[in-house]
Amino acid sequence: MEVLVYLIPVALLMGVAGLVAFFWALKTGQFEDLDGAGMRILIDDEDALGADPKNQPDFDGNPEKNPKQTVDPEGEPK
C-alpha cells in the first residue's frame, strides 16, 4: 500500500501532462484539417503535376530507349 503514495501523484502528473499536450495541440491548430491528410494520400503526384507518363525517360535518363517516347533531332520530346 505504500507504493500508492508514489503511483497516485505520478498518475495525476501524467494526466495533467496529457491535458496540457491536448490543449497545446488544440491551440496550435493540429485538429483544423482532419480530412486533408486522408484526401492527399489519394492524389497521384504525376497526375497532379500534369506529367504525362508516356513522355518520361527510362531509368537511365535516355529518352531514346523508351519505346513510348519519340524524340526530334534537337533531343526534345514530341
C-alpha positions as CSV (number, residue, x, y, z in Angstrom):
1,M,0.0,0.0,0.0
2,E,3.0,2.3,0.5
3,V,3.5,2.2,-3.3
4,L,0.3,4.1,-3.8
5,V,2.0,7.2,-2.3
6,Y,4.2,7.2,-5.4
7,L,1.7,5.9,-8.0
8,I,-1.1,8.4,-7.4
9,P,1.0,11.5,-7.9
10,V,2.6,10.0,-10.9
11,A,-0.8,9.2,-12.4
12,L,-2.1,12.7,-11.7
13,L,1.1,14.2,-13.2
14,M,0.7,12.1,-16.4
15,G,-3.0,13.1,-16.6
16,V,-2.1,16.8,-16.3
17,A,0.7,16.4,-18.9
18,G,-1.8,14.8,-21.3
19,L,-4.3,17.6,-20.8
20,V,-1.5,20.2,-21.4
21,A,-0.5,18.4,-24.6
22,F,-4.1,18.3,-25.8
23,F,-4.8,22.0,-25.2
24,W,-1.4,22.8,-26.9
25,A,-2.4,20.8,-29.9
26,L,-5.8,22.5,-29.9
27,K,-4.3,26.0,-29.7
28,T,-1.7,25.4,-32.5
29,G,-4.4,24.1,-35.0
30,Q,-3.4,20.5,-35.1
31,F,-7.1,19.5,-35.5
32,E,-8.1,22.1,-38.1
33,D,-7.9,19.9,-41.3
34,L,-8.8,16.3,-40.3
35,D,-9.8,15.2,-43.8
36,G,-7.0,16.8,-45.7
37,A,-4.3,14.2,-44.9
38,G,-6.8,11.4,-45.9
39,M,-7.5,13.1,-49.2
40,R,-3.9,14.0,-50.0
41,I,-2.9,10.3,-49.9
42,L,-5.3,9.6,-52.8
43,I,-3.9,12.3,-55.1
44,D,-1.4,10.9,-57.7
45,D,1.6,13.2,-57.8
46,E,2.2,12.7,-61.5
47,D,-1.4,13.5,-62.5
48,A,-1.4,16.5,-60.1
49,L,1.7,18.0,-61.7
50,G,0.4,17.4,-65.2
51,A,3.2,15.0,-66.1
52,D,2.5,12.5,-69.0
53,P,3.9,9.1,-68.1
54,K,4.4,8.3,-71.8
55,N,6.9,11.2,-72.1
56,Q,9.1,10.1,-69.2
57,P,12.6,8.9,-69.9
58,D,13.7,5.4,-68.9
59,F,15.6,4.8,-65.6
60,D,19.0,5.6,-67.3
61,G,17.7,9.0,-68.3
62,N,17.9,8.1,-72.0
63,P,14.7,9.0,-73.8
64,E,15.6,7.1,-76.9
65,K,15.4,3.8,-75.1
66,N,11.8,4.5,-74.1
67,P,9.6,3.0,-76.8
68,K,6.7,5.1,-75.8
69,Q,8.5,8.4,-76.4
70,T,9.6,10.0,-79.7
71,V,12.4,12.5,-79.9
72,D,13.0,15.1,-82.5
73,P,16.6,15.9,-83.8
74,E,17.2,18.6,-81.2
75,G,16.6,16.0,-78.4
76,E,13.2,17.5,-77.3
77,P,10.3,15.0,-76.7
78,K,7.5,15.3,-79.2
